[in-house]
């Protein structure tokens, strides 16, 4: 990378940080090691971490640590900082709001920014029907409330989630989540009336979308029954489950069945939402219109905010006081969300996600062509994954995946693993990352795989 490229800040915003990978020390360096020792002594052991660094700044496509290392960020804090860390519009909006007031509780004395976020979500989410929104703090909280709303509206109790799904770490959302370790093991008993159906996983099941949907619907009808079913909840592209992209036709068939049987279709777009897939929402990729949609992560440029948005008649099913929470729709987070939505809509981030996706897909398929340990490259937009397998058996290779990820981090590239079998590396770079930095990060990934 030339000196000029090194100093280029990504065009869509972020603090003025050199856009470079720089290893001033081994990772972790001494200051990071000191913080990790303090973490071990003060923070509960169940709170893990991926990269052993002491972050002091981030922006564009880099994370800077206290030891002077600059790491390429291919994770965005798990798809949260999609607009880029400390985007100038977000920073300005937050600073202005903090100077006015930080909290009143919307349920005590309402304020305009909550209403404006709801209006924006009603406008940008899929479908042109009349919608309403309610704001919360986290993705898991949004999912819990979507289930509450669906049950209240339908006066039914059962909920179907899908294989490989991830919906959160609270009691109800753990029940919805498919993976035991590390999310569920030892934390039961879980909420009742939760059932699981098979997902379309083309790489492993070989089924068409229509056949996979027929199989799932058969399970639902036989094991649950439409008369008992309040809602189906599904990530249009699985997140933690491995960035599994369902076969064409799978999701539309589920939506059609749900509508015909008075079942609420909930799209969990917490990881896939807000330009991440090259559309504003992944539902748009598949041409579906959910009844309810849950959002969080990228919604507010790094501040905690979440929402349920959906058909007005469903959203209005709850009695007054049945929805809410002390911090839900906090004014500072709402200010950040309004600025972030402005950036997504007006600063070319949907197009940028497609450009990033083209680079990721091209580079990873090139690596796959010469290394059969990559079983599949899949995804949409800036949400791309590589599934690692034993080339002889096609069985998942979690050990290889972990080794590659560990080597990447040691070389200054933050990557995240996922998948039910722990054999997937997911690429979620901030949409502010420069091309040169993205290519360099992928060079490191390729070298780590070669060395593994």
Rosetta blueprint (number, residue, H / E / L):
1 X L
2 X L
3 X H
4 X H
5 X H
6 X H
7 X L
8 X L
9 X L
10 X L
11 X L
12 X L
13 X L
14 X L
15 X L
16 X L
17 X L
18 X L
19 X L
20 X L
21 X L
22 X E
23 X L
24 X L
25 X L
26 X L
27 X L
28 X L
29 X L
30 X H
31 X H
32 X H
33 X H
34 X H
35 X H
36 X H
37 X H
38 X H
39 X H
40 X H
41 X H
42 X H
43 X L
44 X L
45 X L
46 X L
47 X L
48 X L
49 X L
50 X L
51 X L
52 X L
53 X L
54 X L
55 X E
56 X E
57 X E
58 X E
59 X E
60 X L
61 X L
62 X E
63 X E
64 X E
65 X E
66 X L
67 X L
68 X L
69 X L
70 X E
71 X E
72 X E
73 X E
74 X L
75 X L
76 X H
77 X H
78 X H
79 X H
80 X L
81 X L
82 X L
83 X L
84 X L
85 X L
86 X L
87 X L
88 X H
89 X H
90 X H
91 X H
92 X H
93 X H
94 X H
95 X H
96 X H
97 X H
98 X H
99 X H
100 X H
101 X L
102 X L
103 X L
104 X L
105 X L
106 X L
107 X L
108 X L
109 X L
110 X L
111 X L
112 X H
113 X H
114 X H
115 X H
116 X H
117 X H
118 X H
119 X H
120 X H
121 X H
122 X H
123 X H
124 X H
125 X L
126 X L
127 X L
128 X L
129 X L
130 X L
131 X E
132 X E
133 X E
134 X E
135 X E
136 X E
137 X L
138 X L
139 X H
140 X H
141 X H
142 X H
143 X H
144 X H
145 X H
146 X H
147 X H
148 X H
149 X H
150 X H
151 X H
152 X H
153 X H
154 X H
155 X L
156 X L
157 X L
158 X E
159 X E
160 X E
161 X E
162 X E
163 X L
164 X L
165 X L
166 X L
167 X L
168 X L
169 X L
170 X L
171 X H
172 X H
173 X H
174 X H
175 X H
176 X H
177 X L
178 X L
179 X L
180 X L
181 X L
182 X L
183 X L
184 X L
185 X L
186 X L
187 X L
188 X L
189 X L
190 X L
191 X L
192 X L
193 X L
194 X E
195 X E
196 X E
197 X E
198 X L
199 X L
200 X L
201 X L
202 X H
203 X H
204 X H
205 X H
206 X L
207 X L
208 X L
209 X H
210 X H
211 X H
212 X H
213 X H
214 X H
215 X H
216 X H
217 X H
218 X H
219 X H
220 X H
221 X H
222 X H
223 X H
224 X L
225 X L
226 X H
227 X H
228 X H
229 X E
230 X E
231 X E
232 X E
233 X E
234 X E
235 X L
236 X L
237 X E
238 X L
239 X L
240 X L
241 X L
242 X L
243 X L
244 X L
245 X E
246 X L
247 X L
248 X L
249 X L
250 X H
251 X H
252 X H
253 X H
254 X H
255 X H
256 X H
257 X H
258 X H
259 X H
260 X H
261 X L
262 X L
263 X L
264 X E
265 X E
266 X E
267 X E
268 X E
269 X L
270 X L
271 X L
272 X L
273 X L
274 X L
275 X L
276 X L
277 X L
278 X L
279 X L
280 X L
281 X L
282 X H
283 X H
284 X H
285 X H
286 X H
287 X L
288 X L
289 X L
290 X L
291 X L
292 X E
293 X E
294 X E
295 X E
296 X L
297 X H
298 X H
299 X H
300 X H
301 X L
302 X L
303 X L
304 X L
305 X L
306 X E
307 X E
308 X E
309 X E
310 X E
311 X E
312 X H
313 X H
314 X H
315 X H
316 X L
317 X L
318 X L
319 X L
320 X L
321 X L
322 X L
323 X L
324 X L
325 X L
326 X L
327 X L
328 X L
329 X L
330 X L
331 X H
332 X H
333 X H
334 X H
335 X H
336 X H
337 X H
338 X H
339 X H
340 X H
341 X H
342 X H
343 X H
344 X H
345 X H
346 X H
347 X L
348 X L
349 X H
350 X H
351 X H
352 X H
353 X H
354 X H
355 X H
356 X H
357 X H
358 X H
359 X H
360 X H
361 X H
362 X H
363 X H
364 X H
365 X H
366 X H
367 X H
368 X H
369 X H
370 X H
371 X L
372 X L
373 X L
374 X E
375 X E
376 X E
377 X E
378 X E
379 X E
380 X E
381 X L
382 X L
383 X E
384 X E
385 X E
386 X E
387 X E
388 X E
389 X E
390 X L
391 X L
392 X L
393 X L
394 X L
395 X L
396 X E
397 X L
398 X H
399 X H
400 X H
401 X H
402 X H
403 X H
404 X H
405 X H
406 X H
407 X H
408 X H
409 X H
410 X H
411 X L
412 X L
413 X E
414 X E
415 X L
416 X E
417 X E
418 X E
419 X L
420 X L
421 X L
422 X L
423 X L
424 X E
425 X E
426 X E
427 X E
428 X L
429 X L
430 X L
431 X L
432 X L
433 X L
434 X L
435 X H
436 X H
437 X H
438 X H
439 X H
440 X H
441 X H
442 X H
443 X H
444 X H
445 X H
446 X H
447 X H
448 X H
449 X H
450 X H
451 X H
452 X L
